Every structure is written in C-alpha cells, then in structure tokens.
Amino acid sequence: MPELAANVAQLFAGTLRELEDDGALTGIYKSPVKQALQLSKNGLDGDFQADRKHHGGLERALNHYPAEHYGHWRSLFPKRAGEFVPGMFGENLSTHGLTEENVCIGDAFRLGEALIQVSQPRAPCWKLSRNLGLPDLAKRVAQDGLSGWLYRVIEPGRVAAGDAIILEPGPRTTLHSPICDHSEMLASLT
C-alpha cells in the first residue's frame, strides 16, 4: 500500500464575528496563518467556534477540507466561482491528495509535532449556506459526499502551513470510502 501523505497547503484560524446579514455569531470566517500554531486537545490556539455544542471540542478539534473539492463547487456555481477558495468552508487544514476516498475514520496522522486522528465526517451546518447565500449548499455538500472531516488530537504540538501530514502505520478501519453515511447527514439537514 503506498504511503498516504500530503502537505498542508494552508492553515486557517479565525475569531468570532457576526454572520453577514444575520447577526448570528460564528467562527466560519477563517484567515490563512503563516506562523506555526499550538494545536491542543481543543484545537488551534487563536481559532474560535461560536456554537461549541456542534463545533470544536475534543472530537472536533480540527476541521480538514480537501482543496480539490473547491473545483467541484466552482463548476456548479460558475457565477460565484471566485468565492469558492480554501478557507471559505471554515476549515483549519487545506491539502491536495487527501479526500473522503482515501481517508478513513480512525486514521491517525502525524502533522508537524502533533498526532491527530480522524474522528468523524464534518456535518455542514446552515451557516455554510448562509455565508455564501446559497440556501441548499450545506445539503448539497452532504449529498455530493464532499463534507471533509474532523480530527481529535492524540498528541498536542505545533503545526504550520507546509507541514507534512502523514498516515501513521497500523491497521486501518473497515469504514472506508466513503468516510461517512451521507444519508444520515442529509437527514439531519432537513
């Protein structure tokens, strides 16, 4: 089996802000971070989530969204193509080469000084749709199976853009491709 690895193209963090045209507090607005950040069991230093019941915490400490998925969204929404860029979905990690097709729930990855483990698929929330003004976007993300995933932190450490993210050796779960049951996710969005 070939090594499963990539480099972090971009690392993102964000403060709490009001959702445009709504006033709801959100942490979806992320900006690229150039310097290394400490990754603790609860997430990146300097990154915030407004709704801690559904975002962040031990099982959702880090959000990974594959950069190649943005091409799909640009082709579906060509008039809005310029808005579909890494960071727009509120992710912390953007890579090329790791997708729902080759990453499994339970996979552990070395990232910089940290050790992280895929804990669950990302369930896109209504703020994603509201942020882009596309009412069915969250539902479409789940339906198309392009949700990204979340990590728990096994070993805290410093991480940065450019760091390698490398699958740790060991047995892999049978929960492979797709990373989640999107029908369950779709039901939660209706």
C-alpha positions as CSV (number, residue, x, y, z in Angstrom):
1,M,0.0,0.0,0.0
2,P,1.5,3.4,-1.0
3,E,2.2,5.9,1.7
4,L,-0.8,8.3,2.3
5,A,0.6,11.7,2.8
6,A,0.3,15.4,1.8
7,N,1.5,18.8,2.7
8,V,-0.7,21.3,4.4
9,A,-1.2,23.9,1.6
10,Q,-2.8,26.3,4.1
11,L,-3.6,26.5,7.8
12,F,-6.6,28.6,8.8
13,A,-7.8,30.2,12.1
14,G,-10.5,32.7,12.9
15,T,-12.0,34.8,15.6
16,L,-15.7,35.1,16.3
17,R,-17.7,37.5,14.1
18,E,-21.2,38.2,13.2
19,L,-22.6,36.3,10.2
20,E,-23.2,38.9,7.5
21,D,-26.9,39.8,7.0
22,D,-27.9,37.7,10.1
23,G,-26.1,38.9,13.2
24,A,-25.5,35.3,14.5
25,L,-22.1,34.8,16.0
26,T,-19.9,32.5,14.0
27,G,-16.3,31.2,13.7
28,I,-16.7,30.2,10.0
29,Y,-14.6,33.2,8.8
30,K,-11.1,31.8,8.7
31,S,-7.9,33.5,7.5
32,P,-4.6,31.9,6.4
33,V,-2.0,31.7,9.2
34,K,1.7,31.9,8.2
35,Q,3.3,31.1,11.6
36,A,3.2,27.9,13.5
37,L,0.3,27.5,16.0
38,Q,0.0,25.3,19.0
39,L,-2.6,22.5,18.5
40,S,-4.1,21.4,21.8
41,K,-6.7,18.8,22.5
42,N,-9.3,21.5,22.0
43,G,-8.0,22.9,18.7
44,L,-5.6,25.6,17.4
45,D,-4.6,28.5,19.5
46,G,-6.3,31.6,18.1
47,D,-9.1,29.7,16.4
48,F,-12.7,30.1,17.8
49,Q,-16.1,28.5,17.4
50,A,-19.3,30.2,18.5
51,D,-21.5,27.1,18.8
52,R,-19.4,24.8,21.0
53,K,-22.2,22.2,21.1
54,H,-21.8,21.5,17.4
55,H,-18.3,22.8,16.6
56,G,-14.9,22.4,18.2
57,G,-14.1,20.4,21.4
58,L,-12.3,17.2,21.9
59,E,-13.9,15.2,19.0
60,R,-13.9,18.2,16.6
61,A,-10.7,19.9,17.4
62,L,-9.5,20.4,13.8
63,N,-11.5,20.7,10.5
64,H,-10.0,19.4,7.3
65,Y,-11.4,20.2,3.9
66,P,-9.7,19.0,0.7
67,A,-8.7,21.9,-1.6
68,E,-9.6,19.9,-4.7
69,H,-13.3,20.0,-3.8
70,Y,-13.5,23.7,-4.5
71,G,-13.2,23.0,-8.2
72,H,-16.5,21.0,-8.0
73,W,-18.2,23.9,-6.3
74,R,-16.8,26.4,-8.9
75,S,-18.2,24.3,-11.7
76,L,-21.6,24.0,-10.1
77,F,-21.8,27.7,-9.3
78,P,-19.8,29.5,-12.1
79,K,-21.2,32.9,-11.3
80,R,-19.9,32.6,-7.8
81,A,-16.7,30.7,-8.7
82,G,-14.4,33.4,-7.2
83,E,-15.9,32.8,-3.7
84,F,-15.0,29.1,-3.6
85,V,-11.5,29.2,-2.3
86,P,-9.8,27.3,0.5
87,G,-10.9,28.6,3.9
88,M,-14.4,29.5,2.7
89,F,-15.9,26.4,4.3
90,G,-14.4,27.3,7.7
91,E,-11.7,24.6,7.6
92,N,-8.4,24.7,9.5
93,L,-6.5,22.5,7.1
94,S,-6.4,22.6,3.3
95,T,-4.5,19.9,1.4
96,H,-4.3,18.3,-2.0
97,G,-4.4,14.5,-2.3
98,L,-6.3,13.5,0.9
99,T,-10.1,13.1,0.3
100,E,-13.0,11.1,1.5
101,E,-12.0,8.4,-1.0
102,N,-8.7,7.6,0.7
103,V,-9.1,8.7,4.3
104,C,-10.8,6.5,6.9
105,I,-12.5,7.3,10.2
106,G,-9.9,6.2,12.8
107,D,-6.9,7.0,10.6
108,A,-4.1,8.7,12.7
109,F,-1.8,11.2,11.0
110,R,1.4,12.9,12.1
111,L,1.0,16.6,11.5
112,G,4.1,18.7,12.4
113,E,4.7,17.9,16.1
114,A,1.1,16.7,16.7
115,L,-0.6,13.4,16.3
116,I,-4.2,13.6,15.1
117,Q,-6.9,11.1,14.4
118,V,-10.0,11.3,12.1
119,S,-12.9,11.2,14.5
120,Q,-16.0,11.9,12.3
121,P,-17.2,13.4,9.0
122,R,-17.9,17.1,9.1
123,A,-21.6,17.8,9.1
124,P,-22.1,21.0,7.2
125,C,-24.3,23.4,9.1
126,W,-26.7,26.1,8.0
127,K,-24.0,28.8,8.5
128,L,-22.2,27.5,5.4
129,S,-25.3,28.1,3.3
130,R,-26.0,31.5,4.8
131,N,-22.4,32.6,4.5
132,L,-22.4,32.1,0.7
133,G,-26.1,33.0,0.2
134,L,-26.8,29.5,-1.3
135,P,-29.7,28.0,0.7
136,D,-29.2,24.4,-0.3
137,L,-25.3,24.4,-0.2
138,A,-25.0,22.5,3.2
139,K,-27.4,19.9,2.0
140,R,-25.6,19.6,-1.4
141,V,-22.2,19.2,0.4
142,A,-23.6,16.2,2.2
143,Q,-25.4,14.9,-0.8
144,D,-22.3,15.1,-3.0
145,G,-20.2,13.4,-0.3
146,L,-17.7,16.3,-0.2
147,S,-18.0,17.1,3.5
148,G,-14.4,16.9,4.7
149,W,-13.8,15.5,8.2
150,L,-12.8,16.4,11.8
151,Y,-9.9,15.3,14.0
152,R,-9.3,14.6,17.6
153,V,-5.8,15.5,18.9
154,I,-3.9,12.5,20.4
155,E,-0.6,14.3,21.0
156,P,-0.6,18.2,21.0
157,G,2.2,20.1,19.3
158,R,3.0,22.9,16.9
159,V,1.7,22.8,13.4
160,A,2.1,25.1,10.4
161,A,1.3,25.5,6.7
162,G,3.8,23.5,4.7
163,D,4.0,20.7,7.3
164,A,3.6,17.2,6.1
165,I,0.6,15.2,7.1
166,I,1.5,11.5,7.0
167,L,-0.6,8.5,7.8
168,E,0.8,6.6,10.8
169,P,1.5,2.9,10.2
170,G,-1.0,0.4,11.6
171,P,-4.3,-1.3,10.8
172,R,-6.9,0.7,9.1
173,T,-10.6,0.7,9.8
174,T,-13.2,-1.0,7.6
175,L,-15.1,2.2,7.5
176,H,-13.6,3.2,4.2
177,S,-14.8,5.1,1.2
178,P,-17.0,7.0,1.7
179,I,-15.8,8.4,5.0
180,C,-19.4,8.6,6.3
181,D,-23.0,7.7,5.7
182,H,-24.2,10.8,3.9
183,S,-27.9,9.7,4.1
184,E,-27.7,10.2,7.9
185,M,-26.1,13.6,7.5
186,L,-28.7,14.6,4.9
187,A,-31.5,13.7,7.3
188,S,-30.0,16.0,9.9
189,L,-30.1,18.9,7.5
190,T,-33.8,18.6,6.6
